[in-house]
Amino acid sequence: MKNNRHGQAAIFSDADYVKVRRSIANKKHRLLFDIARYTGERWGAIVQLQVSDVFDDNGVRSHITFRAITRKASTRGIRTTRQVPVHPELREILEKYGCPKTRWLFPSPVDEETHITLRAADLMLRGAVERAYLAHKGYSTHSTRRTFITTLYRKGVDIHTIQLITGHQDLKSLIRYIEVDPERTRSAIALL
């Protein structure tokens, strides 16, 4: 568990996700949290989403595009564009949110010519976690990515498909995200 910025980010339970989401009053910030939940993308790339990455003239696109320049580079220094199909629940959230008339999906409140910073998004999440009385659990912006990956794994999605979805170049890096349930380990041994 993450403690004082050390260790791995905690995995959100469904109940805690709801508590944190309810504690986010700003609809723009709530959308950021929802996109993180349903795409598993890093928050650094999410804050840099342009409206055209999510919406077109007909409304919500079928995929959200995280441009290579906004994504973390692999260990070899390579950045790749990632497209994630829009989950039906996220589509509904995006449709209710509506297409902003700005360049950035999350424009800076100080300067609409740029997006909000990762630091601002991090502070928003920390505040929401505290208001939900969950600060002791070790949640951070990376929790949504770990939760996304672990949830797919626990629901039976094979590791190679998860790798394709998340854009991980290296399986060793991906495997570190997965939190294995001890019961699943016992059940695996029982199969022998």
HUCOR-V69619 format. One record per backbone hydrogen bond with DSSP energy under -1.0 kcal/mol. NH is the residue of the N-H (numbers start at 1). CO is the residue of the C=O. E is the energy in kcal/mol with one decimal. If there is no record, write none. Layout:
# HUCOR-V69619
nh=NH co=CO e=E
nh=NH co=CO e=E
This chain:
# HUCOR-V69619
nh=3 co=6 e=-3.1
nh=6 co=3 e=-1.1
nh=10 co=138 e=-2.2
nh=17 co=13 e=-2.4
nh=18 co=14 e=-2.0
nh=19 co=15 e=-2.1
nh=20 co=16 e=-2.7
nh=21 co=17 e=-2.7
nh=22 co=18 e=-2.4
nh=23 co=19 e=-1.1
nh=24 co=21 e=-1.5
nh=30 co=26 e=-2.3
nh=31 co=27 e=-2.1
nh=32 co=28 e=-1.9
nh=33 co=29 e=-2.1
nh=34 co=30 e=-2.3
nh=35 co=31 e=-2.9
nh=36 co=32 e=-2.1
nh=37 co=33 e=-2.0
nh=38 co=34 e=-2.5
nh=39 co=35 e=-1.4
nh=40 co=36 e=-1.8
nh=46 co=42 e=-1.7
nh=47 co=43 e=-2.5
nh=49 co=46 e=-1.9
nh=51 co=103 e=-2.6
nh=53 co=50 e=-1.9
nh=54 co=51 e=-1.6
nh=55 co=51 e=-3.3
nh=56 co=59 e=-3.1
nh=59 co=56 e=-1.8
nh=61 co=54 e=-3.1
nh=64 co=84 e=-2.8
nh=65 co=53 e=-1.8
nh=66 co=82 e=-3.4
nh=70 co=67 e=-1.9
nh=71 co=68 e=-1.3
nh=74 co=78 e=-2.7
nh=77 co=74 e=-2.2
nh=82 co=66 e=-2.4
nh=84 co=64 e=-2.5
nh=86 co=62 e=-2.7
nh=91 co=87 e=-2.8
nh=92 co=88 e=-2.0
nh=93 co=89 e=-2.0
nh=94 co=90 e=-2.9
nh=95 co=91 e=-2.7
nh=96 co=92 e=-2.1
nh=97 co=93 e=-2.1
nh=98 co=94 e=-2.4
nh=105 co=49 e=-2.4
nh=108 co=114 e=-2.5
nh=114 co=111 e=-2.0
nh=116 co=106 e=-2.8
nh=121 co=117 e=-2.1
nh=122 co=118 e=-2.8
nh=123 co=119 e=-2.5
nh=124 co=120 e=-2.1
nh=125 co=121 e=-2.4
nh=126 co=122 e=-2.7
nh=127 co=123 e=-2.4
nh=128 co=124 e=-2.2
nh=129 co=125 e=-2.8
nh=130 co=126 e=-2.4
nh=131 co=127 e=-2.6
nh=132 co=128 e=-1.6
nh=133 co=130 e=-1.9
nh=134 co=129 e=-2.6
nh=137 co=134 e=-2.1
nh=143 co=140 e=-1.7
nh=146 co=142 e=-2.3
nh=147 co=143 e=-2.8
nh=148 co=144 e=-2.3
nh=149 co=145 e=-2.3
nh=150 co=146 e=-2.7
nh=151 co=147 e=-2.7
nh=152 co=148 e=-2.1
nh=153 co=149 e=-2.2
nh=154 co=150 e=-2.9
nh=155 co=151 e=-1.7
nh=156 co=153 e=-1.7
nh=157 co=152 e=-2.4
nh=162 co=158 e=-2.1
nh=163 co=159 e=-2.1
nh=164 co=160 e=-1.9
nh=165 co=161 e=-2.4
nh=166 co=162 e=-2.9
nh=167 co=163 e=-1.9
nh=174 co=170 e=-1.6
nh=175 co=171 e=-2.8
nh=176 co=172 e=-1.1
nh=177 co=174 e=-1.8
nh=185 co=181 e=-1.5
nh=186 co=182 e=-2.2
nh=187 co=183 e=-2.5
nh=188 co=184 e=-2.1
nh=189 co=185 e=-2.0
nh=190 co=186 e=-2.0
nh=192 co=189 e=-1.5
